[in-house]
């Protein structure tokens, strides 16, 4: 009996105008999405290669300059003026989901006393910052969720209006078989065009060279497609549930669209604003002012050392005390940095928790984890930049402690390979999957809850 109901649902969907429109939308939207993002990704990869060459040439020019350590010497330019630039690598699957890729810096510049981001500037398409990037994650999040709702909103109430449901249940057909048959038949018909269009997009990406068919990438893509099917099922079950609680198609459509707006637009966008109100962070200007106050206090204490001790300002005791005060000042400044970072982390975690009330946020968090464009990679870049900055400072101090060449006034040669690099590494498949696991479980729970609600309400549904 279940097989007959599934076949009837599949046939009725395929013969409807709705299926034809859905199939065409899937092909046009998904293929257009892959076309845009794959080409943009290839341009970004080429830009990364160009930055590597430019940064290497610039470093080579600095190291070839005069050997003397003067006001404009190469060592001063290398360690204190120019520094070393390292480009930020592009995630291999960023063409499937941009995530935070567009807001990451193009590179990191490290000097002996700090580091700074290198802005993408005019090399990036400004419309990608003005408008949402139509990548695979965005299309699934917005377009496919809406199509899933429009595909199933009248599955029960629509058949009640036509009298088909009453005729079906007048026979000895269990209600759970009817509901399960509707779900399976409708879901299969919805997924087939989605998988066909996605397969075409992946074929185009492979042909353009954006898809590197390594085992890790193929596993990630497979998990991403499976996750997309799970996400589509959430709205599929949601519309089925609404259909079992209403008695006419117009009401069901209105309720479904309202819930779609709440889940897709309202909750994900209001979550960061709400977190900012509930978990405010101190102003960055205030943190910088506190750090400057610490710096001024330490400088004042250092200036008073020789006066307070009665010793010469260049004596060993004064020098040791000066180093101690300098380390104390750096420690107190790092404490202010950690305080600010901790406050920002609390606000971010609260925003993510509130956003997870919507399946949209869970889908985005999990999908960007699999494509290495989510918050985890942003945090890795931040930590890598700190290590890069620290390593550059350590290299500078070790270089000058070693001193000039014995018996000469010349400084030793520095090879580009000796200098520290950014060293950003992306998570492996296991780490990315683990990072996405909580959001995957939330999507599973939402599917179970919405389907069980639809099941309970359908058992009591009045078909008259």
Secondary structure, 3 states (H helix, E strand, C coil): CHHHHHHHHHHHHHCCHHHHHHHHHHHHHHHHHHHHHHHHHHHHHHHHHHHHHHHHHHHHHHHCCCCCCCCCCHHHHHHHHHCEEEECCCCCCCCCCCCCHHHCCCEEEEECCEEEEECCHHHCCHHHHHCCCCCHHHHHHHHHHHHHHHHHCCCCHHHHHHCHHHHHHCCCCCHHHHHHHHHHHHHHHHHHHHHHHHHHHHHHHHHHCCCCCCHHHHHHHHHHHHHHHHHHHHHHHHHHHHHHHCCCHHHHHHHHHHHHHHHHHHHHHHHHHHHHHHCCCCCHHHHHHHHHHHHHHHHHHHHCHHHHHCCCCCCHHHHHHHHHHHHHHHHHHHHHHHHHHHHHHHHHHHHHHHHCCCHHHHHHHHHHHHCCCCHHHHHHHHHHHHHHHHHHHHHHHHHHHHCCCCCCCCCCCCCHHHCCCCCCCCCCHHHHHHHHHHHHHHHHHHHHHHHHHHHHHHHCCCCC
